[in-house]
Amino acid sequence: MNVELNPDSIDYYAHVSAPVYGESDNEMMEQDCFLCDLKDEPMASSEISDLAFFDSESFGLLLVRVPGLVMIMDRLRTDGLIS
């Protein structure tokens, strides 16, 4: 994503366990989430062909409700990191 991360600015935030979107109910994904202060704006590069940002309002308009994403957005909202 063409950003330089300062290891001192990376903080563990949460672990998400959720059903894998589009797979059988038995498939689960595990993901650790981190918060970081960025000096550069992330940009699509290499194997990442597109990068999009959304806020709570545009998230509510998404047609696809990916379980892990819903969980982390709820947690961010509960913790007051987004409105």
DRENNUVO-871046 format. One record per residue: residue number from 1; residue in three letters; chain; x, y, z of N, C-alpha, C in turn. Coordinates in Angstrom, 2 decimals. Layout:
<rs>
@seq:NUM; type:ALA; mol:A; n.c1:X; n.c2:Y; n.c3:Z; ca.c1:X; ca.c2:Y; ca.c3:Z; c.c1:X; c.c2:Y; c.c3:Z
...
</rs>
This chain:
<rs>
@seq:1; type:MET; mol:A; n.c1:0.82; n.c2:-1.19; n.c3:0.00; ca.c1:0.00; ca.c2:0.00; ca.c3:0.00; c.c1:0.86; c.c2:1.25; c.c3:0.00
@seq:2; type:ASN; mol:A; n.c1:2.13; n.c2:1.06; n.c3:-0.23; ca.c1:3.06; ca.c2:2.19; ca.c3:-0.35; c.c1:3.08; c.c2:3.10; c.c3:0.87
@seq:3; type:VAL; mol:A; n.c1:3.05; n.c2:2.51; n.c3:2.06; ca.c1:3.19; ca.c2:3.31; ca.c3:3.28; c.c1:4.35; c.c2:2.76; c.c3:4.10
@seq:4; type:GLU; mol:A; n.c1:5.02; n.c2:3.66; n.c3:4.77; ca.c1:6.10; ca.c2:3.26; ca.c3:5.65; c.c1:5.55; c.c2:3.27; c.c3:7.08
@seq:5; type:LEU; mol:A; n.c1:5.65; n.c2:2.13; n.c3:7.75; ca.c1:5.13; ca.c2:2.01; ca.c3:9.10; c.c1:6.23; c.c2:2.16; c.c3:10.13
@seq:6; type:ASN; mol:A; n.c1:5.98; n.c2:2.98; n.c3:11.11; ca.c1:6.89; ca.c2:3.13; ca.c3:12.24; c.c1:6.46; c.c2:2.10; c.c3:13.29
@seq:7; type:PRO; mol:A; n.c1:7.28; n.c2:1.11; n.c3:13.58; ca.c1:6.88; ca.c2:0.06; ca.c3:14.54; c.c1:6.43; c.c2:0.61; c.c3:15.88
@seq:8; type:ASP; mol:A; n.c1:6.95; n.c2:1.76; n.c3:16.29; ca.c1:6.56; ca.c2:2.35; ca.c3:17.58; c.c1:5.14; c.c2:2.93; c.c3:17.56
@seq:9; type:SER; mol:A; n.c1:4.57; n.c2:3.10; n.c3:16.36; ca.c1:3.24; ca.c2:3.70; ca.c3:16.27; c.c1:2.15; c.c2:2.65; c.c3:16.01
@seq:10; type:ILE; mol:A; n.c1:2.51; n.c2:1.37; n.c3:16.01; ca.c1:1.54; ca.c2:0.30; ca.c3:15.75; c.c1:1.07; c.c2:-0.27; c.c3:17.08
@seq:11; type:ASP; mol:A; n.c1:-0.25; n.c2:-0.28; n.c3:17.28; ca.c1:-0.84; ca.c2:-0.81; ca.c3:18.51; c.c1:-1.87; c.c2:-1.88; c.c3:18.17
@seq:12; type:TYR; mol:A; n.c1:-1.79; n.c2:-3.00; n.c3:18.87; ca.c1:-2.79; ca.c2:-4.05; ca.c3:18.71; c.c1:-4.14; c.c2:-3.48; c.c3:19.10
@seq:13; type:TYR; mol:A; n.c1:-5.18; n.c2:-3.80; n.c3:18.32; ca.c1:-6.52; ca.c2:-3.31; ca.c3:18.60; c.c1:-7.50; c.c2:-4.43; c.c3:18.97
@seq:14; type:ALA; mol:A; n.c1:-7.61; n.c2:-5.42; n.c3:18.11; ca.c1:-8.63; ca.c2:-6.45; ca.c3:18.36; c.c1:-8.37; c.c2:-7.69; c.c3:17.50
@seq:15; type:HIS; mol:A; n.c1:-8.96; n.c2:-8.78; n.c3:17.93; ca.c1:-8.96; ca.c2:-10.01; ca.c3:17.13; c.c1:-10.39; c.c2:-10.26; c.c3:16.69
@seq:16; type:VAL; mol:A; n.c1:-10.56; n.c2:-10.62; n.c3:15.43; ca.c1:-11.89; ca.c2:-10.91; ca.c3:14.89; c.c1:-11.93; c.c2:-12.36; c.c3:14.44
@seq:17; type:SER; mol:A; n.c1:-12.94; n.c2:-13.09; n.c3:14.89; ca.c1:-13.26; ca.c2:-14.43; ca.c3:14.41; c.c1:-14.65; c.c2:-14.35; c.c3:13.83
@seq:18; type:ALA; mol:A; n.c1:-14.78; n.c2:-14.68; n.c3:12.55; ca.c1:-16.08; ca.c2:-14.53; ca.c3:11.90; c.c1:-16.22; c.c2:-15.54; c.c3:10.77
@seq:19; type:PRO; mol:A; n.c1:-17.46; n.c2:-15.85; n.c3:10.40; ca.c1:-17.66; ca.c2:-16.72; ca.c3:9.24; c.c1:-17.04; c.c2:-16.10; c.c3:7.98
@seq:20; type:VAL; mol:A; n.c1:-16.46; n.c2:-16.93; n.c3:7.15; ca.c1:-15.87; ca.c2:-16.45; ca.c3:5.90; c.c1:-16.99; c.c2:-16.09; c.c3:4.94
@seq:21; type:TYR; mol:A; n.c1:-16.95; n.c2:-14.88; n.c3:4.40; ca.c1:-17.98; ca.c2:-14.44; ca.c3:3.47; c.c1:-17.98; c.c2:-15.30; c.c3:2.22
@seq:22; type:GLY; mol:A; n.c1:-19.15; n.c2:-15.79; n.c3:1.84; ca.c1:-19.30; ca.c2:-16.55; ca.c3:0.61; c.c1:-18.92; c.c2:-18.02; c.c3:0.71
@seq:23; type:GLU; mol:A; n.c1:-18.55; n.c2:-18.48; n.c3:1.89; ca.c1:-18.17; ca.c2:-19.88; ca.c3:2.08; c.c1:-19.21; c.c2:-20.57; c.c3:2.96
@seq:24; type:SER; mol:A; n.c1:-19.01; n.c2:-21.86; n.c3:3.20; ca.c1:-19.94; ca.c2:-22.61; ca.c3:4.03; c.c1:-19.93; c.c2:-22.05; c.c3:5.45
@seq:25; type:ASP; mol:A; n.c1:-20.98; n.c2:-22.36; n.c3:6.19; ca.c1:-21.10; ca.c2:-21.86; ca.c3:7.56; c.c1:-19.99; c.c2:-22.37; c.c3:8.47
@seq:26; type:ASN; mol:A; n.c1:-19.31; n.c2:-23.44; n.c3:8.07; ca.c1:-18.26; ca.c2:-24.01; ca.c3:8.90; c.c1:-16.93; c.c2:-23.30; c.c3:8.75
@seq:27; type:GLU; mol:A; n.c1:-16.76; n.c2:-22.50; n.c3:7.71; ca.c1:-15.50; ca.c2:-21.81; ca.c3:7.45; c.c1:-15.43; c.c2:-20.53; c.c3:8.28
@seq:28; type:MET; mol:A; n.c1:-14.34; n.c2:-20.41; n.c3:9.04; ca.c1:-14.15; ca.c2:-19.22; ca.c3:9.86; c.c1:-12.84; c.c2:-18.53; c.c3:9.48
@seq:29; type:MET; mol:A; n.c1:-12.83; n.c2:-17.22; n.c3:9.62; ca.c1:-11.60; ca.c2:-16.47; ca.c3:9.40; c.c1:-11.16; c.c2:-15.89; c.c3:10.73
@seq:30; type:GLU; mol:A; n.c1:-9.85; n.c2:-15.75; n.c3:10.88; ca.c1:-9.25; ca.c2:-15.15; ca.c3:12.07; c.c1:-8.40; c.c2:-13.98; c.c3:11.59
@seq:31; type:GLN; mol:A; n.c1:-8.55; n.c2:-12.84; n.c3:12.24; ca.c1:-7.80; ca.c2:-11.66; ca.c3:11.81; c.c1:-7.45; c.c2:-10.80; c.c3:13.02
@seq:32; type:ASP; mol:A; n.c1:-6.19; n.c2:-10.43; n.c3:13.11; ca.c1:-5.77; ca.c2:-9.46; ca.c3:14.11; c.c1:-5.81; c.c2:-8.09; c.c3:13.49
@seq:33; type:CYS; mol:A; n.c1:-6.30; n.c2:-7.12; n.c3:14.24; ca.c1:-6.44; ca.c2:-5.75; ca.c3:13.75; c.c1:-5.55; c.c2:-4.83; c.c3:14.58
@seq:34; type:PHE; mol:A; n.c1:-4.96; n.c2:-3.86; n.c3:13.91; ca.c1:-4.04; ca.c2:-2.94; ca.c3:14.56; c.c1:-4.41; c.c2:-1.51; c.c3:14.22
@seq:35; type:LEU; mol:A; n.c1:-4.03; n.c2:-0.58; n.c3:15.07; ca.c1:-4.16; ca.c2:0.85; ca.c3:14.81; c.c1:-2.76; c.c2:1.40; c.c3:14.61
@seq:36; type:CYS; mol:A; n.c1:-2.64; n.c2:2.41; n.c3:13.74; ca.c1:-1.33; ca.c2:2.97; ca.c3:13.44; c.c1:-1.48; c.c2:4.41; c.c3:12.98
@seq:37; type:ASP; mol:A; n.c1:-0.56; n.c2:5.26; n.c3:13.39; ca.c1:-0.50; ca.c2:6.62; ca.c3:12.87; c.c1:0.24; c.c2:6.57; c.c3:11.54
@seq:38; type:LEU; mol:A; n.c1:-0.41; n.c2:7.03; n.c3:10.48; ca.c1:0.20; ca.c2:7.01; ca.c3:9.15; c.c1:0.64; c.c2:8.41; c.c3:8.76
@seq:39; type:LYS; mol:A; n.c1:1.81; n.c2:8.50; n.c3:8.17; ca.c1:2.29; ca.c2:9.78; ca.c3:7.64; c.c1:1.97; c.c2:9.89; c.c3:6.16
@seq:40; type:ASP; mol:A; n.c1:1.84; n.c2:8.73; n.c3:5.50; ca.c1:1.54; ca.c2:8.67; ca.c3:4.07; c.c1:0.12; c.c2:8.17; c.c3:3.87
@seq:41; type:GLU; mol:A; n.c1:-0.48; n.c2:8.54; n.c3:2.76; ca.c1:-1.81; ca.c2:8.03; ca.c3:2.43; c.c1:-1.66; c.c2:6.71; c.c3:1.69
@seq:42; type:PRO; mol:A; n.c1:-2.31; n.c2:5.64; n.c3:2.17; ca.c1:-2.22; ca.c2:4.34; ca.c3:1.47; c.c1:-2.73; c.c2:4.45; c.c3:0.03
@seq:43; type:MET; mol:A; n.c1:-2.05; n.c2:3.72; n.c3:-0.86; ca.c1:-2.43; ca.c2:3.69; ca.c3:-2.27; c.c1:-2.35; c.c2:2.24; c.c3:-2.76
@seq:44; type:ALA; mol:A; n.c1:-3.23; n.c2:1.89; n.c3:-3.68; ca.c1:-3.19; ca.c2:0.56; ca.c3:-4.26; c.c1:-1.87; c.c2:0.37; c.c3:-4.99
@seq:45; type:SER; mol:A; n.c1:-1.28; n.c2:-0.82; n.c3:-4.84; ca.c1:-0.04; ca.c2:-1.14; ca.c3:-5.53; c.c1:0.15; c.c2:-2.65; c.c3:-5.52
@seq:46; type:SER; mol:A; n.c1:1.02; n.c2:-3.13; n.c3:-6.39; ca.c1:1.35; ca.c2:-4.54; ca.c3:-6.49; c.c1:0.10; c.c2:-5.40; c.c3:-6.57
@seq:47; type:GLU; mol:A; n.c1:-0.06; n.c2:-6.33; n.c3:-5.61; ca.c1:-1.20; ca.c2:-7.25; ca.c3:-5.68; c.c1:-2.51; c.c2:-6.61; c.c3:-5.21
@seq:48; type:ILE; mol:A; n.c1:-2.45; n.c2:-5.41; n.c3:-4.65; ca.c1:-3.66; ca.c2:-4.70; ca.c3:-4.23; c.c1:-4.07; c.c2:-3.79; c.c3:-5.39
@seq:49; type:SER; mol:A; n.c1:-5.16; n.c2:-4.18; n.c3:-6.07; ca.c1:-5.55; ca.c2:-3.45; ca.c3:-7.27; c.c1:-6.46; c.c2:-2.26; c.c3:-6.99
@seq:50; type:ASP; mol:A; n.c1:-7.10; n.c2:-2.25; n.c3:-5.82; ca.c1:-8.01; ca.c2:-1.15; ca.c3:-5.50; c.c1:-8.02; c.c2:-0.96; c.c3:-3.99
@seq:51; type:LEU; mol:A; n.c1:-8.13; n.c2:0.26; n.c3:-3.58; ca.c1:-8.18; ca.c2:0.59; ca.c3:-2.16; c.c1:-9.27; c.c2:1.64; c.c3:-1.99
@seq:52; type:ALA; mol:A; n.c1:-10.23; n.c2:1.37; n.c3:-1.12; ca.c1:-11.34; ca.c2:2.30; ca.c3:-0.92; c.c1:-11.51; c.c2:2.57; c.c3:0.57
@seq:53; type:PHE; mol:A; n.c1:-11.93; n.c2:3.76; n.c3:0.89; ca.c1:-12.20; ca.c2:4.14; ca.c3:2.26; c.c1:-13.69; c.c2:4.40; c.c3:2.39
@seq:54; type:PHE; mol:A; n.c1:-14.23; n.c2:4.14; n.c3:3.56; ca.c1:-15.63; ca.c2:4.47; ca.c3:3.79; c.c1:-15.81; c.c2:4.87; c.c3:5.24
@seq:55; type:ASP; mol:A; n.c1:-16.87; n.c2:5.63; n.c3:5.47; ca.c1:-17.23; ca.c2:6.03; ca.c3:6.82; c.c1:-18.47; c.c2:5.26; c.c3:7.24
@seq:56; type:SER; mol:A; n.c1:-18.98; n.c2:5.55; n.c3:8.42; ca.c1:-20.15; ca.c2:4.81; ca.c3:8.92; c.c1:-21.34; c.c2:4.93; c.c3:7.98
@seq:57; type:GLU; mol:A; n.c1:-21.54; n.c2:6.10; n.c3:7.41; ca.c1:-22.69; ca.c2:6.30; ca.c3:6.52; c.c1:-22.55; c.c2:5.47; c.c3:5.25
@seq:58; type:SER; mol:A; n.c1:-21.40; n.c2:5.55; n.c3:4.59; ca.c1:-21.24; ca.c2:4.79; ca.c3:3.35; c.c1:-21.16; c.c2:3.28; c.c3:3.64
@seq:59; type:PHE; mol:A; n.c1:-20.66; n.c2:2.90; n.c3:4.82; ca.c1:-20.65; ca.c2:1.49; ca.c3:5.21; c.c1:-22.07; c.c2:0.95; c.c3:5.28
@seq:60; type:GLY; mol:A; n.c1:-23.00; n.c2:1.76; n.c3:5.78; ca.c1:-24.40; ca.c2:1.35; ca.c3:5.86; c.c1:-25.04; c.c2:1.15; c.c3:4.51
@seq:61; type:LEU; mol:A; n.c1:-24.46; n.c2:1.72; n.c3:3.47; ca.c1:-25.01; ca.c2:1.59; ca.c3:2.12; c.c1:-24.45; c.c2:0.40; c.c3:1.35
@seq:62; type:LEU; mol:A; n.c1:-23.45; n.c2:-0.28; n.c3:1.90; ca.c1:-22.86; ca.c2:-1.42; ca.c3:1.20; c.c1:-23.89; c.c2:-2.52; c.c3:1.01
@seq:63; type:LEU; mol:A; n.c1:-23.91; n.c2:-3.11; n.c3:-0.17; ca.c1:-24.86; ca.c2:-4.18; ca.c3:-0.45; c.c1:-24.41; c.c2:-5.50; c.c3:0.16
@seq:64; type:VAL; mol:A; n.c1:-23.11; n.c2:-5.69; n.c3:0.31; ca.c1:-22.55; ca.c2:-6.92; ca.c3:0.85; c.c1:-22.17; c.c2:-6.68; c.c3:2.30
@seq:65; type:ARG; mol:A; n.c1:-22.68; n.c2:-7.51; n.c3:3.19; ca.c1:-22.39; ca.c2:-7.38; ca.c3:4.62; c.c1:-21.44; c.c2:-8.51; c.c3:5.03
@seq:66; type:VAL; mol:A; n.c1:-20.16; n.c2:-8.24; n.c3:4.94; ca.c1:-19.13; ca.c2:-9.22; ca.c3:5.29; c.c1:-19.07; c.c2:-9.31; c.c3:6.82
@seq:67; type:PRO; mol:A; n.c1:-19.30; n.c2:-10.49; n.c3:7.40; ca.c1:-19.41; ca.c2:-10.60; ca.c3:8.86; c.c1:-18.22; c.c2:-10.02; c.c3:9.64
@seq:68; type:GLY; mol:A; n.c1:-16.99; n.c2:-10.30; n.c3:9.24; ca.c1:-15.84; ca.c2:-9.78; ca.c3:9.96; c.c1:-15.77; c.c2:-8.26; c.c3:9.91
@seq:69; type:LEU; mol:A; n.c1:-16.11; n.c2:-7.69; n.c3:8.78; ca.c1:-16.12; ca.c2:-6.23; ca.c3:8.63; c.c1:-17.20; c.c2:-5.61; c.c3:9.50
@seq:70; type:VAL; mol:A; n.c1:-18.36; n.c2:-6.23; n.c3:9.54; ca.c1:-19.44; ca.c2:-5.73; ca.c3:10.40; c.c1:-18.98; c.c2:-5.75; c.c3:11.86
@seq:71; type:MET; mol:A; n.c1:-18.32; n.c2:-6.83; n.c3:12.27; ca.c1:-17.85; ca.c2:-6.94; ca.c3:13.66; c.c1:-16.85; c.c2:-5.85; c.c3:14.01
@seq:72; type:ILE; mol:A; n.c1:-15.88; n.c2:-5.59; n.c3:13.13; ca.c1:-14.86; ca.c2:-4.60; ca.c3:13.47; c.c1:-15.42; c.c2:-3.18; c.c3:13.40
@seq:73; type:MET; mol:A; n.c1:-16.34; n.c2:-2.93; n.c3:12.48; ca.c1:-16.98; ca.c2:-1.60; ca.c3:12.43; c.c1:-17.79; c.c2:-1.36; c.c3:13.71
@seq:74; type:ASP; mol:A; n.c1:-18.50; n.c2:-2.38; n.c3:14.18; ca.c1:-19.25; ca.c2:-2.26; ca.c3:15.43; c.c1:-18.31; c.c2:-1.97; c.c3:16.60
@seq:75; type:ARG; mol:A; n.c1:-17.18; n.c2:-2.66; n.c3:16.63; ca.c1:-16.22; ca.c2:-2.46; ca.c3:17.72; c.c1:-15.62; c.c2:-1.06; c.c3:17.67
@seq:76; type:LEU; mol:A; n.c1:-15.26; n.c2:-0.58; n.c3:16.48; ca.c1:-14.73; ca.c2:0.78; ca.c3:16.33; c.c1:-15.75; c.c2:1.82; c.c3:16.81
@seq:77; type:ARG; mol:A; n.c1:-17.01; n.c2:1.59; n.c3:16.47; ca.c1:-18.07; ca.c2:2.50; ca.c3:16.88; c.c1:-18.26; c.c2:2.46; c.c3:18.40
@seq:78; type:THR; mol:A; n.c1:-18.31; n.c2:1.27; n.c3:18.98; ca.c1:-18.47; ca.c2:1.12; ca.c3:20.43; c.c1:-17.32; c.c2:1.78; c.c3:21.19
@seq:79; type:ASP; mol:A; n.c1:-16.12; n.c2:1.66; n.c3:20.66; ca.c1:-14.94; ca.c2:2.24; ca.c3:21.31; c.c1:-14.77; c.c2:3.73; c.c3:21.03
@seq:80; type:GLY; mol:A; n.c1:-15.69; n.c2:4.33; n.c3:20.26; ca.c1:-15.65; ca.c2:5.76; ca.c3:20.00; c.c1:-14.60; c.c2:6.18; c.c3:19.00
@seq:81; type:LEU; mol:A; n.c1:-14.09; n.c2:5.23; n.c3:18.21; ca.c1:-13.07; ca.c2:5.57; ca.c3:17.21; c.c1:-13.69; c.c2:6.03; c.c3:15.90
@seq:82; type:ILE; mol:A; n.c1:-14.95; n.c2:5.68; n.c3:15.68; ca.c1:-15.71; ca.c2:6.20; ca.c3:14.54; c.c1:-17.11; c.c2:6.54; c.c3:15.05
@seq:83; type:SER; mol:A; n.c1:-17.82; n.c2:7.34; n.c3:14.28; ca.c1:-19.19; ca.c2:7.68; ca.c3:14.70; c.c1:-20.21; c.c2:6.99; c.c3:13.83
</rs>
